[in-house]
Amino acid sequence: MKIALFGTGLMGSGLAEHWLKTGHSVAAWNRTHDKARALEKLGARAFDDPAEALRGADAVHIILSDDAAVDALLDRLLDVIPKGMLVVDHTTTAPHGTAVRAERAETAGVEFLHVPLFMSPQGCREGTGLMLVSGPPQRVERALPHLQEMTGEVWNVGERPDRAAAFKLFGNAMIATIVAGLADIYTLARSVDIDPQDARELFAHFKATATIDIRGKKMAAGDFSPTFELTMARKDVRLMLETAQRDGNALHLLPAIASRMDALIEEGCGDRDIGVLARDAVRAKTAAR
């Protein structure tokens, strides 16, 4: 295949390297042209004009910084992309923006799919990691063999064109939450003269992912029957805050959690499970139904 690649940052360059190693040709464009030219040593061709990179392509892949960058590219290309061309956008974008772009492409006769990645640059080079895809079933089926060449797993999350964008944000929200939580844990460790590397060893024994598998399932179903009461959880958070404050260390995520717990306890939810933190989200889901 001849692949037109728009976006040659760390991820895009990794994808290009994988395609070139597996026998495809790559025509590359990037807003900063030198980044596209860096791929020429691997066998890609770099273009200043995105329309030139598009010429003769069998498939189009986009991986840019944000919604605005993708929209700006489509402003330049949508009228010249051949009808029926498969356009795969790997950019992490807003669900609403993704839906608008999908409709815009449909009107132009372009077969648009949003396929965000849970892949590192190394994973892109090696063809490992997870891709999400959503969109019309026949279009997804058409793209699947090509996408499966690029990664270890492709998960079809549904027909709605913005669903993959939403699921990508869910995953990145979890990454941000875990990283912020670890930052607070390492701060807490320093407060009691324990090296953060030693503190991290806890998670080789205590499998925190069970919270997602067990409590997360109950939360999503609106089941807040207690196994860890909110009042007791709030007491533990108080101990964390007090321990850090003894040495003047600032925590960042846990104070916000404490504030939310206090509000729910004030409303009479103290005897519910800590999972009641999701109460309003589940309530909104129920109301929407």
C-alpha positions in Angstrom: 0.0 0.0 0.0 1.0 3.6 -0.5 0.1 5.4 2.8 -0.3 9.1 3.1 0.7 10.0 6.6 -0.2 13.4 8.1 1.6 14.0 11.3 5.2 12.8 12.0 5.7 13.4 15.7 6.8 10.5 18.0 3.7 8.4 17.3 3.4 9.1 13.6 7.1 8.5 13.0 6.7 5.2 14.8 3.8 4.2 12.6 5.8 5.2 9.5 8.7 3.1 10.6 6.5 0.1 11.1 4.8 0.5 7.7 8.2 0.8 5.9 9.6 -2.3 7.6 6.5 -4.3 6.5 6.7 -3.3 2.9 4.4 -0.4 2.5 5.5 3.0 1.1 4.9 6.2 3.0 4.3 9.7 1.8 4.7 12.0 4.8 3.6 15.6 5.7 4.0 17.5 8.9 3.4 21.1 9.8 7.1 21.3 10.7 8.6 20.0 7.5 11.9 19.0 9.0 10.1 16.3 11.1 8.7 14.8 7.9 12.1 15.0 6.2 13.6 13.0 9.1 11.7 9.9 7.8 13.4 10.0 4.4 16.5 8.2 5.8 14.1 5.3 6.5 12.7 5.3 3.0 9.7 7.6 3.3 9.1 10.6 1.0 8.4 14.0 2.6 6.2 16.7 1.1 5.7 20.4 1.8 2.2 20.3 0.3 -0.3 17.9 2.0 -2.1 17.6 -1.3 1.1 16.2 -2.9 1.5 13.7 -0.2 -2.1 12.5 -0.9 -1.5 11.9 -4.6 -1.8 8.2 -5.4 -2.4 7.1 -1.8 -4.3 3.9 -1.0 -5.1 5.0 2.5 -4.8 8.2 4.6 -3.6 8.2 8.2 -3.8 11.4 10.4 -2.1 11.7 13.8 -1.9 15.4 14.9 -2.0 17.3 18.1 -5.7 18.2 18.6 -9.1 18.9 17.0 -8.0 22.2 15.6 -5.1 20.7 13.8 -7.2 17.9 12.2 -9.9 20.4 11.2 -7.2 22.7 9.6 -5.8 19.7 7.6 -9.3 18.6 6.4 -10.0 22.2 5.3 -7.0 21.8 2.9 -7.7 18.2 1.8 -11.3 17.2 2.0 -12.2 18.5 -1.4 -9.3 16.6 -3.1 -9.4 13.3 -1.2 -10.8 10.8 -3.7 -14.4 9.6 -3.1 -14.4 6.3 -1.1 -10.9 6.9 0.3 -10.4 5.5 3.8 -9.2 8.2 6.1 -8.1 7.0 9.5 -7.6 9.6 12.2 -5.5 8.5 15.2 -5.5 11.9 16.9 -6.8 12.1 20.5 -9.8 14.4 20.0 -13.0 15.5 21.6 -16.0 13.2 21.0 -18.2 16.2 19.7 -15.5 17.3 17.3 -15.0 13.8 16.1 -18.7 13.4 15.4 -18.8 16.7 13.4 -15.7 15.6 11.4 -17.3 12.2 10.6 -20.5 13.9 9.3 -18.4 16.4 7.3 -16.4 13.5 5.7 -19.6 11.6 5.0 -21.0 14.5 3.1 -17.8 14.7 1.1 -18.0 11.0 0.2 -14.9 10.2 2.3 -14.8 7.0 4.5 -13.7 8.5 7.8 -12.8 6.4 10.9 -11.5 7.6 14.2 -9.0 5.1 15.5 -7.2 6.4 18.7 -4.3 4.6 20.1 -3.1 3.2 23.4 0.4 2.7 22.0 3.8 4.1 22.9 6.2 5.3 20.2 8.0 2.0 20.6 4.7 0.1 20.3 4.0 2.0 17.1 7.3 0.9 15.7 6.9 -2.7 16.8 3.2 -3.1 16.0 2.1 -3.7 19.6 -0.6 -2.1 21.8 -4.3 -1.4 21.6 -6.3 0.5 18.9 -9.9 1.6 19.4 -12.2 2.0 16.5 -15.8 3.0 16.0 -17.9 3.7 13.0 -20.1 2.1 10.3 -19.7 -1.7 10.6 -18.9 -2.3 6.9 -16.2 0.5 7.0 -14.7 -1.0 10.1 -14.6 -4.4 8.5 -12.9 -3.0 5.5 -10.3 -1.3 7.6 -9.7 -4.1 10.0 -7.0 -6.2 8.1 -4.9 -3.0 7.7 -5.4 -1.9 11.3 -4.6 -5.4 12.6 -1.2 -5.3 10.8 -0.4 -2.2 12.9 -1.0 -3.4 16.5 -1.6 -6.2 18.9 -5.3 -5.6 19.4 -8.1 -3.7 17.7 -11.2 -3.2 19.8 -14.4 -2.1 18.0 -16.3 -0.1 20.6 -19.4 0.5 18.5 -21.1 2.1 15.5 -21.3 5.7 16.8 -18.4 7.6 15.2 -17.5 9.4 18.4 -17.4 6.4 20.8 -13.7 5.6 20.2 -12.9 9.2 21.0 -14.8 9.0 24.3 -13.2 5.7 25.3 -9.8 7.1 24.6 -10.5 10.0 27.0 -11.7 7.4 29.6 -8.3 5.7 29.3 -6.3 8.9 29.5 -8.4 10.1 32.4 -7.4 6.9 34.3 -3.7 7.4 33.4 -3.9 11.0 34.7 -5.7 9.9 37.9 -3.2 7.1 38.6 -0.2 9.3 38.0 -1.6 12.1 40.2 -2.4 9.4 42.9 1.1 8.1 42.7 2.5 11.6 43.1 0.5 12.0 46.3 1.7 8.6 47.5 5.3 9.4 46.9 4.8 12.7 48.7 3.3 10.9 51.6 6.2 8.4 51.6 8.7 11.3 51.8 6.7 12.6 54.8 7.5 9.4 56.7 11.0 9.0 55.4 10.3 6.2 53.1 11.9 6.2 49.6 9.3 6.5 46.8 10.9 3.4 45.2 10.2 1.4 48.3 6.6 2.7 48.5 6.0 1.6 44.9 6.9 -2.0 46.0 3.5 -2.1 47.7 1.8 -2.5 44.3 3.7 -5.6 43.5 1.7 -7.3 46.3 -1.4 -5.2 46.7 -3.2 -5.4 43.3 -5.0 -2.1 43.0 -6.6 -3.1 39.7 -9.1 -5.1 41.7 -10.7 -1.7 42.5 -11.6 -1.3 38.8 -12.7 -4.9 38.3 -14.8 -5.3 41.4 -15.8 -1.9 42.9 -15.8 -0.3 39.5 -18.4 -2.8 38.3 -20.6 -2.1 41.2 -20.2 1.7 40.9 -21.2 1.6 37.2 -24.4 -0.3 38.2 -25.2 2.2 40.9 -24.6 -0.4 43.7 -23.1 1.4 46.7 -23.8 -1.3 49.3 -20.9 -0.9 51.7 -17.7 -2.9 52.0 -15.6 0.2 52.7 -17.9 2.8 54.2 -17.4 6.4 53.1 -16.9 7.7 56.6 -14.1 5.2 57.2 -12.5 6.1 53.9 -12.7 9.8 54.8 -11.0 9.0 58.1 -8.1 7.4 56.2 -7.8 10.4 53.9 -7.7 12.6 56.9 -4.7 10.5 58.2 -3.0 10.9 54.8 -3.5 14.7 54.8 -2.3 15.1 58.4 0.8 12.9 57.8 1.9 14.9 54.8 1.1 18.3 56.5 3.4 17.4 59.6 6.4 18.1 57.3 4.7 20.8 55.3 4.3 18.6 52.2 1.5 19.5 49.9 -0.8 16.8 48.4 -2.8 17.6 45.3 -5.3 14.9 44.4 -6.3 13.8 47.9 -7.6 17.2 49.1 -10.0 17.3 46.2 -11.2 13.8 47.1 -11.6 14.8 50.7 -13.8 17.8 49.8 -16.1 15.6 47.7 -16.3 13.0 50.5 -17.3 15.7 53.0 -20.1 17.0 50.7 -21.5 13.5 50.3 -21.2 12.7 54.1 -23.1 16.0 54.8 -25.8 14.8 52.4 -26.2 11.6 54.5 -24.1 9.2 52.4 -21.5 8.3 55.0 -22.8 4.8 55.5 -22.6 4.0 51.8 -19.6 2.5 50.1 -16.7 4.8 49.0 -18.0 4.0 45.4 -20.8 6.5 46.1 -18.3 9.1 44.8 -19.8 8.1 41.5 -23.4 8.8 42.6 -24.1 11.8 40.5 -22.6 10.2 37.4 -24.9 7.2 37.8 -27.8 9.4 38.7 -27.3 11.4 35.5 -27.2 8.2 33.5 -30.4 7.0 35.0 -32.2 10.3 34.4 -31.0 10.2 30.7 -32.7 6.9 30.3 
